[in-house]
Amino acid sequence: MQKRRYKVWLLVGAAVITLMLTFAGCGSTGISREQAITIATQEVVDDGVMSLDGRDTVAVEEADYWHISFPYSSPLLRGGEPHVWVDKSSGNVTRIYYTE
Amino acid sequence: MKATWKSFIALLCVLIVCIAWSPAVLAVPAVAETAAGPVLAAEIGPLGSNKTAEQIANDPVVQAAINASWADSNADNATTRHEEGGWIYEDADGNLTVGRWPAGNRSGINATPPMPPVGGQVVGEFHTHPNWHPPDGKDEAGTEWKQGPSDTDKNAKTPGTVGIVKDRSGTTSY
C-alpha cells in the first residue's frame, strides 16, 4: 500500500514539474513582450521628451524586466532613443532614460 | 505512511527548486539587440587608412573640430543646447580634414551625405552629446540621459570607421 502511494506521489510530482517547466517560458513572466511594448510606448508619449515617429522597437527580456528601446536605423541619422524598463510581474515602469 | 510523507517532502523540495530556477533557465530569449556594443578605439581599424582609430581621434585637426562643435552646442544653456558634428575625411596624402554637419536638435543630428576630398575617404565621424550631466546623467528637468553612443549612433556608423562622441566628461570612441 505504501509503495503504491509512493508511486502515485511520484507521478503527481513529475506531472506538476513537467507542466511548470512547459509553461515557465511563456506564461510565468506575467507581462508579455507585446504588453511591455504597449506600456513603454505610452510612457514615452506621456513623458514627451522624444517623438516615436519612424523609430524601430527593440524588446530585450532581462531577468526581472523588459527593456524596451526605440532606436532609428538610418545611415544619416544620429541621436538618442528612449529606453524603458517594464517590470515583468507588475507591469510598472521602473526606469526611463534617454540616449543622445 | 512515513515513506509517503518523505516522498511528499522530497517532491516539495524539488518543486521549490524548480520554481526558483525555471523562469531564469527557460526565459524567452532576447528578441533583438540590433547594435553591437561599444568597442575600444584601439580595436577599430578604419578601412583603407593607415591610421588607427586612436590616432584619428587624437589628431589636432579633429580635436579642434570637436572642441569647436562642443562650443557651438551651447551645452550650458538648457533651452538652446543641441547636437553638432561632422565627418572626418582623410585625403590622398593622409591628412585629416573635417566636414561639419548642419546644427542638430537637442538629442539628434542629421548627417549630410559625405563629400570626401578627391582621392580621399571617410575615416570617421563625431558629434556632441550636450544633455548628460554628471554625476547621475540627469539634466535640469530631471530627465535621465545615458552616456556614450546610442543604438541609433551605432546603427548609423559605417563599419570600419571611427565614431566619436563628446560630452561633459570628455570623448568616447565607438
Chai-1 contact restraints between the chains, C-beta under 6 A:
chainA,res_idxA,chainB,res_idxB,connection_type,confidence,min_distance_angstrom,max_distance_angstrom,comment,restraint_id
A,Q2,B,A3,contact,1.0,0.0,6.0,A-B,restraint_1
A,R5,B,T4,contact,1.0,0.0,6.0,A-B,restraint_2
A,Y6,B,A3,contact,1.0,0.0,6.0,A-B,restraint_3
A,Y6,B,S7,contact,1.0,0.0,6.0,A-B,restraint_4
A,W9,B,S7,contact,1.0,0.0,6.0,A-B,restraint_5
A,W9,B,F8,contact,1.0,0.0,6.0,A-B,restraint_6
A,G13,B,L11,contact,1.0,0.0,6.0,A-B,restraint_7
A,I17,B,C18,contact,1.0,0.0,6.0,A-B,restraint_8
A,M20,B,C18,contact,1.0,0.0,6.0,A-B,restraint_9
A,L21,B,S22,contact,1.0,0.0,6.0,A-B,restraint_10
A,A24,B,S22,contact,1.0,0.0,6.0,A-B,restraint_11
A,A24,B,P23,contact,1.0,0.0,6.0,A-B,restraint_12
A,A24,B,L26,contact,1.0,0.0,6.0,A-B,restraint_13
A,G25,B,L26,contact,1.0,0.0,6.0,A-B,restraint_14
A,G25,B,V28,contact,1.0,0.0,6.0,A-B,restraint_15
A,S28,B,P23,contact,1.0,0.0,6.0,A-B,restraint_16
A,V49,B,T143,contact,1.0,0.0,6.0,A-B,restraint_17
A,V58,B,A32,contact,1.0,0.0,6.0,A-B,restraint_18
A,V58,B,T34,contact,1.0,0.0,6.0,A-B,restraint_19
A,A59,B,V31,contact,1.0,0.0,6.0,A-B,restraint_20
A,V60,B,A30,contact,1.0,0.0,6.0,A-B,restraint_21
A,V60,B,E33,contact,1.0,0.0,6.0,A-B,restraint_22
A,E61,B,A27,contact,1.0,0.0,6.0,A-B,restraint_23
A,E61,B,V28,contact,1.0,0.0,6.0,A-B,restraint_24
A,E61,B,A30,contact,1.0,0.0,6.0,A-B,restraint_25
A,P71,B,D151,contact,1.0,0.0,6.0,A-B,restraint_26
A,P71,B,T152,contact,1.0,0.0,6.0,A-B,restraint_27
A,Y72,B,T152,contact,1.0,0.0,6.0,A-B,restraint_28
A,S73,B,N155,contact,1.0,0.0,6.0,A-B,restraint_29
A,P75,B,A156,contact,1.0,0.0,6.0,A-B,restraint_30
A,L76,B,N110,contact,1.0,0.0,6.0,A-B,restraint_31
A,L76,B,A111,contact,1.0,0.0,6.0,A-B,restraint_32
A,L77,B,A156,contact,1.0,0.0,6.0,A-B,restraint_33
A,R78,B,I109,contact,1.0,0.0,6.0,A-B,restraint_34
A,R78,B,H127,contact,1.0,0.0,6.0,A-B,restraint_35
A,R78,B,D153,contact,1.0,0.0,6.0,A-B,restraint_36
A,R78,B,A156,contact,1.0,0.0,6.0,A-B,restraint_37
A,G79,B,S107,contact,1.0,0.0,6.0,A-B,restraint_38
A,G79,B,G108,contact,1.0,0.0,6.0,A-B,restraint_39
A,G79,B,T152,contact,1.0,0.0,6.0,A-B,restraint_40
A,G80,B,S107,contact,1.0,0.0,6.0,A-B,restraint_41
A,G80,B,S150,contact,1.0,0.0,6.0,A-B,restraint_42
A,E81,B,S150,contact,1.0,0.0,6.0,A-B,restraint_43
A,E81,B,T152,contact,1.0,0.0,6.0,A-B,restraint_44
A,Y97,B,E144,contact,1.0,0.0,6.0,A-B,restraint_45
A,Y97,B,K146,contact,1.0,0.0,6.0,A-B,restraint_46
A,Y98,B,W145,contact,1.0,0.0,6.0,A-B,restraint_47
A,T99,B,K146,contact,1.0,0.0,6.0,A-B,restraint_48
A,T99,B,S150,contact,1.0,0.0,6.0,A-B,restraint_49
A,E100,B,S107,contact,1.0,0.0,6.0,A-B,restraint_50
A,E100,B,H129,contact,1.0,0.0,6.0,A-B,restraint_51
A,E100,B,N131,contact,1.0,0.0,6.0,A-B,restraint_52
